[in-house]
Amino acid sequence: MRVLAFDCASSQCAATLLMPDGSALSRVEARERGQAERLVPMLTEILAEAQVGFGDLDRIAVTTGPGSFTGVRVGLATAIGLGLARDCPVIGIDSFTAFAASMRVDSRLAIVIESRRAELYWQIMNETQPACGTPPEIAAALPPGVSVGGDAAGRLAGWGAGFGITPRQPGPDTDQLARLAVTLPLPTGFPAPVYVRPPDAQKPAGRNG
């Protein structure tokens, strides 16, 4: 199975092509903006190196957020566009799950994701629902012994001593994202973005369109 997985919802633009024999080709660039200009060329470079065309893909996997509003939209639009053009299933994986798949820890795991605001996105995997909170609020809510990962984990440093901060990740490991996508059931439609908090821009009341 050939799976093309990519992420630009976090502080990176990254992609992996997983081949049927289990080998993989990856590209990772740390960046907080410019994903719209870089993502498609990056995907094209990886496929060219593997001598594979977009029509040869069996699955496409993409992170659905939360994270960068622009990055989420760019990633989803690209994935859905490729899926429609090539009649290829698109598997959406939320950023909490994507980060968790990138980590190897034996303890309880919390993922904290950058929002580029005072509040961060966070979730204790398999225990709580995704939420927003300030670093001191999140630190106070974390149980003792939990491991904390994600691209905003470092912002909790100094707010508590009962948890361990993992090395900073600019984004999920797209190699692990691709391997996770192999194990998931095929979707019946296309994925939708995960925002956790409502967008700052709201349509004025009483206006249509």
C-alpha positions in Angstrom: 0.0 0.0 0.0 1.3 3.5 -0.9 0.3 6.2 1.6 1.1 9.9 1.2 0.8 11.6 4.6 1.4 15.3 5.3 1.1 17.9 8.0 1.1 21.7 7.8 -1.3 22.4 10.7 1.6 22.7 13.1 4.9 24.6 13.1 6.2 22.7 10.1 5.5 21.6 6.5 6.2 17.8 6.4 5.3 14.9 4.3 6.0 11.1 4.0 5.4 8.6 1.2 5.1 5.1 2.7 5.8 2.3 0.2 4.4 -1.2 0.1 7.6 -2.7 1.4 7.5 -0.5 4.5 10.2 1.9 3.5 9.4 5.6 3.5 10.6 8.9 2.0 10.1 12.0 4.0 10.6 15.8 3.9 10.4 18.1 7.0 10.8 21.9 7.0 10.2 23.8 10.2 7.9 26.8 9.2 5.0 28.7 10.7 3.9 30.2 7.4 4.2 29.7 3.7 2.7 26.2 3.7 0.5 27.1 0.7 3.5 27.8 -1.5 5.6 24.9 -0.3 3.3 21.9 0.3 2.5 20.8 -3.3 6.1 21.2 -4.5 7.2 19.1 -1.5 4.8 16.4 -2.3 5.8 16.4 -6.0 9.5 16.1 -5.0 8.9 13.1 -2.8 6.8 11.3 -5.5 9.4 12.1 -8.2 12.2 10.7 -6.0 10.2 7.5 -5.5 9.2 7.4 -9.2 5.6 7.3 -8.2 2.6 9.3 -9.5 -0.3 10.8 -7.6 -2.5 8.2 -9.4 -0.5 5.4 -7.8 -1.5 6.3 -4.3 -3.8 4.0 -2.2 -4.4 6.5 0.6 -3.8 10.1 1.6 -3.5 11.1 5.2 -3.6 14.6 6.5 -3.7 16.3 9.9 -7.0 18.1 10.5 -6.0 20.4 13.4 -6.3 22.1 15.8 -3.3 24.3 15.0 -2.6 27.0 12.5 -5.9 28.1 10.9 -4.2 28.7 7.6 -2.2 25.5 7.8 -5.2 23.4 8.6 -7.1 24.8 5.6 -4.1 24.4 3.2 -3.6 20.8 4.2 -7.2 19.8 3.9 -7.8 21.6 0.6 -4.7 19.9 -0.9 -5.7 16.4 0.4 -9.3 16.7 -0.7 -8.3 18.1 -4.1 -5.9 15.2 -4.7 -8.5 12.7 -3.4 -11.1 14.0 -5.8 -8.8 14.2 -8.8 -7.3 10.7 -8.3 -10.3 9.0 -6.7 -8.2 8.2 -3.6 -9.5 8.0 -0.1 -8.5 10.8 2.3 -8.0 9.9 5.9 -8.1 12.9 8.4 -6.3 12.5 11.7 -6.6 15.1 14.4 -3.4 16.8 15.6 -3.6 15.4 19.1 -3.7 11.8 17.8 -1.0 12.6 15.2 1.4 14.0 17.9 0.6 11.0 20.2 1.4 8.6 17.4 4.8 10.3 17.1 5.7 9.7 20.8 6.9 6.5 22.6 6.0 6.9 26.3 4.8 4.4 28.8 3.1 6.9 31.1 -0.2 8.8 30.6 0.2 11.3 27.8 -1.0 14.9 27.4 -0.6 16.7 24.1 -0.4 20.6 24.1 -0.6 22.3 20.7 0.3 25.9 19.8 -2.5 28.3 19.0 -0.2 31.4 18.6 -2.4 33.0 21.3 -2.4 33.1 25.1 -4.5 29.9 25.3 -3.2 26.6 24.0 -5.0 23.5 22.8 -4.6 20.5 25.1 -5.9 17.0 25.7 -5.0 14.1 28.0 -5.1 11.2 25.5 -7.9 8.7 26.1 -9.1 10.6 29.2 -10.3 14.2 28.4 -11.9 16.0 25.5 -9.8 18.6 23.6 -9.9 22.0 25.3 -8.3 25.4 25.4 -6.4 26.9 28.4 -3.6 29.1 29.5 -0.3 27.4 30.5 -1.0 27.8 34.3 -4.5 26.5 33.8 -3.3 23.4 31.9 -0.4 22.8 34.3 -2.9 22.8 37.2 -5.2 20.3 35.5 -2.5 17.8 34.6 -2.2 14.7 36.9 1.1 13.8 38.5 3.4 11.6 36.4 1.9 12.6 33.0 4.2 13.1 30.0 3.6 16.2 28.0 4.3 16.5 24.3 3.3 18.6 21.3 4.7 21.8 19.8 3.6 23.9 22.8 4.7 21.6 25.5 7.6 23.8 26.4 5.3 26.7 27.2 4.3 24.7 30.4 7.8 24.7 31.7 8.0 26.5 35.1 4.3 26.2 35.7 4.4 22.8 37.5 6.7 20.0 38.6 4.4 17.0 38.6 4.8 16.2 34.9 7.6 15.6 32.4 8.1 17.7 29.3 9.3 15.8 26.2 11.7 17.3 23.7 10.0 20.0 21.5 8.4 18.7 18.4 7.7 21.2 15.6 5.0 18.9 14.4 3.8 15.3 14.2 6.1 12.7 12.7 4.5 12.1 9.2 6.2 8.7 8.9 4.2 7.6 11.9 1.1 9.4 10.5 1.4 7.3 7.3 1.7 4.1 9.3 -1.2 5.0 11.5 -3.3 5.7 8.4 -2.7 2.1 7.1 -4.5 0.7 10.2 -7.6 3.0 10.1 -10.8 2.1 8.3 -11.6 3.8 5.0 -13.7 6.9 5.4 -17.1 7.4 3.9 -16.5 11.0 3.0 -13.8 13.7 3.3 -12.4 15.0 6.6 -13.4 18.3 8.2 -11.2 20.7 10.2 -10.9 20.4 13.9 -10.8 23.9 15.5 -11.6 23.3 19.3 -12.3 27.0 19.6 -14.5 29.1 17.4 -12.7 31.3 14.8 -12.0 34.9 15.8 -13.8 36.3 12.7 -17.5 35.9 12.8 -20.1 36.8 10.1 -22.1 39.9 11.1 -25.6 39.1 12.3 -28.4 39.6 9.8 -26.2 39.2 6.7 -26.3 36.4 4.3 -23.5 35.1 2.0 
